[in-house]
Amino acid sequence: NARSRPCTRHAQDEAHVRDQPVAHPEDRCTSGPARDVTVMNLGHRRFHRIDTMTDVLRPFLIHADHVTTAYASSLNTMPVGPRTRYDIARDELTSMLVGEPGYRVNQIWEGLYHQAVEPTAMTNLPRSLRERLDHELPAALSLAHESRNENGDTVKWLWRMHDGALIETVLMHYEHRSTVCVSSQAGCAMACGFCATGQAGFERNLTTGEIVEQVIAAIRSSGDRRVSNVVFMGMGEPMANYDRMWAAVERLHDDVGLSARHLTISTVGIVPGIRRLAGERLPVNLAVSLHAANDQLRDELVPPNRRYPLAALTRACEAYLEAKGRRLSFEWALISEVNDRPRDARELAGLALPLRAHVNLIPLNPTPGYAVAGSPRSTVEAFRDQLQSLGVNATIRENRGTNIDAACGQLRAVHNKQRAATPVNLGAPPRSGMITEISTGLTN
C-alpha cells in the first residue's frame, strides 16, 4: 500500500533530489543564495506522511539564510490515511481476495479501470463481495462542488478527501478529444504569485489513487465521449510528488489504456525531476511553465528558478528531448506589462527555437491575491504574431471556464473564502526579486 509502506524509490529520490541536481554539478545555481526565504504558516492542518518531503524541500532550504516555520515538524507525525480503491495494486487485490475464485481479480480490475464503475455497480460479482469491496476499498474523493459552463463543454470539480483537504479537477471537451486536467498535490509550495494555488500554500501530496480517481471520475462524467488526454497541470507541482505521480501515469497507461503520447507532465522547472523523467520507460510529453526567459524576471515570477536557473533548465530539457524525442512545450501566462513586451518575445524565441519548443500562450486568469492584470487580447495576439515571425510555433490557449473559476486553484480559493472564519493574509506578490512566500512542504 503506497500510504502505509515506505516508498521503494526513497533511496533513488535521495540520490536525485539532494544538494546536487542529479549528479550534474553544472546545474548548480551560481547566482548566490536566496535571501529572506520564509515558509508561510498556514496554521494547524492535518497532513499525510510525505516520504519525499525532505528530499524536495531541501533544494529550497539549503540556499536560504533563514527559514521560519512553526508547524513543519508536524509533517512527520500525522497519521496515514485509509487505503482507497485506486491505491491498491493488483497483487494486493489478489491477496485481499484469497478464498475467492481466481477470475474475480480480473473482473474487479476490469470494472475499476476499463468500465470505470463503482464496486456496487459490478453486477457480475456476488452482492456480498460488492459490499465488501465498497467497505474495505472506499472512494478517495467526495464531491464538494461542481461547476459547468453554459455549453457544458467545461466541467470543474472540487473534491474533498478523507482529511478535509480540497483538490480540483477540470474536464474539457473539444471537437475531437476530451482532456482532463488533474491535481498532483493539495496546494503547492512553488509560491508563484500569479497562481491561485501558489497563493494558498502547500498542504500535502496526493496518493497514486487520489490522482487516478480524478481521471476515472472524468471518464464517468464523459459518457460516450472518450477521455483521450490527461494533463498534470492542476494543483501542485507534479515533480514534487514524483513517485506517486509516475505510478499514476503507469496506471493510466497500463490499466486505463491511455497512450503515453496523450499524457503530459507539467513542471515549473524542477531539474532533477526532468532528468529522472527522461529515464522512464514511457515517452510522455513534457510541458515547462516558463513565464519568463531571463533569470531576473523568472526569479520573481517562478521562485524555484533561484535553485534551477534557466541554463540548468535548458540542459535538462535538451536531455529529455534527446532521450524521448517528444515535443517540448513552454507555457507562458501573459501578464500585462510584465512579460508581454517585444523584448520578452525575443528572449522567449531565443530559448524556444534551439529546443524546437511549442509555446502555449495563456491569457492570465484573474486571481484575488495578485493585483497585476492579464494582458489584453490585442497584446496576446501581437505577442503570438511576433513569436511566429521569429520562427516559433506559438498558439493561444483557449481561455475556458473563467466564469466557473476553472483556472488552477480558483474554485478552492472561492470555496475556502466562503467557509473560512479567519482568512489567510498572503500579502503582495513578489516584485522585489526576493522569494517572499513559500509554503510548508514540498517537492510534476
N, C-alpha and C positions, 0 to 999 in steps of 0.2 A: 504493500500500500504506500503510495507516494506521500501520504500525510503522516504515517506513523513510522516509516522505515527511513533510516538515514539515506540521503541521496547517494546513489552509487557513483555519481560523477563528481562528488565533492572534491576529491583529490585533484581531478582534472581541472576543476574550477580554480583551485588554489594555484595550480601551475600557470593558468592562463590569465587570471584576473588578480594580480597582486601588484606589488610596486612596479613591476615590469610588464608592459603590454605584450603578452605572448612571446616573450623572449626576443623581442625586437628592440634593442637599445635605441635605434634611431627614431623610434616612435615616442621617446620621452619628450615631455614638454620642456622646451628650452626658454620659455618666456619668464621663468621665475615663479615663485609661489603665489597662489591666490591669497588675497588679503581679506580679513574680516568676513570669513565664511561663517554664517550662523545656521544652526539647524532649527527649523520652525517648530515650535512647541504647539502641538495640536491638542494637548490635554489628554486625559485618561481615555484610552481606546482599548478595545480587545483585539489583540494581534494573534495571527498564526505564528508558529515557529517557522523561521525562514532560514533554510540551510545555508544559502549562499549570501546572506546579508553581509557578513564580514568581508567576503571577497569583493562584493560590488561597491560597498560604501567606501572601502579603503582608498581607492584612487582619488576620491574627493577629499579625504581627510588628511592624507599624507602631505599635501602641499598647503594645508591651512595653518595659520599661526594659532588660531584658537577656534574651537568648536563648542557650542553651548547647547546642551540638551538635558532636560530633566527626566525624560522617560525612556531614553534609548535602552537602558538596562532591562526594561520590562519586556523587550522583544524576545528574549531567550527564555522567558518563564511562562509565556502564555500557553494554554492547552491546545493540543492538536484537535482539529475539528473532525466531525464524523466522516466516514468513508461514504462517498456517493457513487451513483451507478456508472458514471463515466470516468471515475478514477480507477475502478477495478480493472486489472489486467486479465487477459484471457486465462492464463494459468491459475490466477487467483479465483476466477469464476469456476474453473474446473474443480479446484479444491473445495470450494463452497458447496458444490453440487454432488459431493460424494454420496452414493446411495441412489442417485437419480440415473436414469438411462444416459449413456454417453452422448446421444444425439441432442440432449437438452442444451448443452453448451452452444452448439451451432444454432439452435432455434433462438436462444436468447440473444446471442451476439448478432444474428441476422435482424432480429426485431429492434435492437437498440441502434444499430449503425446503418443498416440498409433500409429498413422500414421506418426508422425514427419514431417509434411508438413507445408509449409508457408500458411498464410491465403489466399493468392491469388490463391493457388492450391486447396482450399477446394471447389470443384465443386458442392458439394451438398448444397452450400449456394448461395443466390442471389448475383449477381455481386456487387450491391451497398453495401451489408453487408461485402463482402470480401474486398472491397476498404476501407470501414470504419475501419475495424479491422487492416488492414495494416497501415493505417494512425495513428490511435489512440493507437495502441499497436505495436510500431516499434521493430525491432530486436535489441538486445543489442550488438551484435558482428558484426563487419565488418572485412573481411579478409585483413590483411596486408601482409602476406606472407605464403606460403605453401611449405613444403619440404617433399619429399618422397625418401626412399632408393631405390636401384636398383630393389629389389624384389617386392616393393610396399606393403610389409607387415608392414612397419612402416611409419606413416604419422604424421607430426608435423605442427600445425597451430600457427601462430602468429596473435592474434586478436587485433583490436583497438576498444576501447569503446568510448562512446559519448564525453568524456572529454579528449581524446587523450591517456589515459592510455593503456598500452600494456600487454597482458597476453598470456600464452601458453597452448596448449592442445596437448597431444600425443595419437595417436591411434595405438595399437599394435595387429596385427593378429597372432594368433598361430593356431596350427592344430585343436584344439578342442574348442577354445574360442577366443573371441576378447575382449581386455581390453582397456579402455580409462582412461588416467591419467589427472585429472583436476586440475586447479588452484583455490585456495580459496581467494587469495589476489593478488593485483598488487604489486609485490615486496615482501619483507619480512624484518622484523625487528629483526630476531633472530641472525643475524650477524655471521653465521657460515662461517669462512674464506675460506673454500674449496668449497663453493657452489656459483655458478654464481649469483643466485638470492640474496643470502645473501650479496654478494659483492656490489650489486647495491642499496641496501637500500629499504625502505618501501614507498609505495605511498598511497594506500588506500585498504580498504576491498572491496570485491565483494558483490553484492547483491545476493539473492537467485536465481533470474532469470539469472544472468550472469553465475552462476555456472551450473545451469540446462541446459542452452542453449549450453554449451560446449558438454554435452553428446548428446543432440539432433543433433548437427552438426556431431558428430561422427557416430551416427546411420544413418543419411542420407548418409554419405560417404561410409558406410559399405555395402550398397546394400543388397544382400541376406544373407550376413554374420551377424549373430546376435551379437550385443554388449551385453555381458553377465556380465562383471565385470567393476566396477568403483573403482578406487583408488584415494584418495585425497592425492596425492604425487607430485603434480605440484608446481607452485609458491605459496609461502606463508605458514603460519602455520595455519592449519585448526582450532585448538583450540583457536586461536587468533581472529577468526571471528565466534564464536561458534553458535550464534543464526541463522545466515544466512546459515552457513554450515549445521546445523542439519535440518533446514527447507528444504534445497535442498535434503538431504538424504531421508526425509519423502516423498518428491515429487517424487523422483526417485523410491522409493519402492512402494508407493501407486498408483501413476498415470502412470509412465512409466512401472512398473511391474517387476523391478529388485529384486532379492532375497536379503534379508539382509545379508545372508552369502556370497554374492558376492560383498559386499560394504566394503571397507577398509578405515579407517581413520588413517592417519599418524600424528605423533607429535614428536617434539624434546624432549618431556618430560614435558609438562605443566600439573603439577599435578592436579590443580583444574578442568581442562578440562577432564582429565581421570576419575576423581571421578564423575563428572557430567554425563559423557557418560555412566558410569555403571548404572545410574538410568533411562536411557531412555528405551523406550518400544521395540526397535529393537536391536537384537543381532548382531550388525555389528562387523567386525574384527578390531582389534587394532594393529597398527604397530608403534614401537618406533624407531626413528632414534637415535641409541645409539652411535656408532662410537668409544667409549672408555668405559672401565669398571672400571676405577678408577677416583675419583673426580679430582685429579690434572690434568690429561690429558684432561678429559672431560670439565673442566673449560675453557681450551684453545680452544678445537675444537667446543664445543657447549656452548656458553656463558650463556644461561638460566640455565645451571647446577649450576651456582652460587646461583641461587634463589631456585631451586628444585634439590638438590643433589641426588645421587644415592639411598641413603637409603629411602628418601621420594618417589622417583620414583618407587622403588621396591614395597613399601607398596601399592601405588596406583594401580600398575599392579596386585598385589595379589587380591585387592578388585574387580578389573574388572573381573578377571578370576572367582572369586567366584560368582559374580553376573550373568555373561553371559555364562560361560563355553565354550567360544570360544578360539581358539588357538591364542596365542600371538606371534608376530613376532618381531625380532630385526633386524634393518637394520644397516649394517656395511660397510661403504665405506673404502676400504683398501688404505692407504696412505703409500708410501714406507718409511720404517724405522721410522714410527711414531706410527702406531697401527697394524702392521703386524708381530710382533715378537712373538716368542713362549710364552713369559710371557703374552702378550696381549691375546693370545688364552686361556691360563689357567684362566686369570681373567674373560674373557667373559664366559667361561664354568661355572665358579663359580656363575655367575648371571643367566645364561640361564637354567641350569639344575633344580634348585628348582622351577622355573616358567614354566617348560616344554615348553620353548620358541623355536620356529624355528628361525634359523639365516639365513638371506639372505646376502650373501657376494657380495659386489658391487665393481667391479674394478673402481677406481676413474676416472671419465671423466676429461680431461684436461680443465682448465679454465684459461684465461689470467691473472686474478688477484691473482692467487695462484701459487707460484713458485714450490712447492713440487709436485713431480710426483706420479702417482698412482703406486701401486705395480705391478711388472711384473707377467705374467701369472703363472710362476712356483711358485712364492711366494704365490699367491692366492690359488693355488691348495694345496700347502703344509699346508697353514693355515686351509683350509677346512678339510684336512685329519687329522690334529691334533685335531680339534674340534670333528670330528666323532670318533676318537679314545678315546676321553674323554666322549663319550656318547651323544654328542649334535647333534641334527638333523640340519645339515647345508648344504646349496646348494649355488652354484654360480649363480648369476643372469646373464642372457644373456645380454651382453652389446650391445644394439641395437642403431643404428642411430647416431653413433659418427660422421659420415661424413655429417650428416644433422643437426648438433648441437641440437640433441634430448634430451640432458640432461637438467635438470631443469634450466631455466634462460639463457641458452646459446644463443638461437635464438634471444631473445630480446636484449641480450647484443651486439650481432653482428649487429643487426638492428640499435640499438641506436648509436653504434660506427660509423656506416656508415653515420648516419644523424646528429650526434652531432656537433655543432660548437665549443663547449668547453668541452672536456672530464672531467669527474669527477675523481679526484685523490683519489683512495681508499686506497693507502698505502699498507704496507705489512700485511700479515695475522697475527693474534695474536699468538705469540710464547712465550710470557713472563709470561703468567699466568694472564694477566690483560685483561679486555674487552676493546678493543681499538676502536671498531666501533659498533654503534647501530643506527638504522635509526629513523627518525621522525615518530613515530607512534606506535602502536601496542597493543598486544594480545588482526585443526587440530586445 
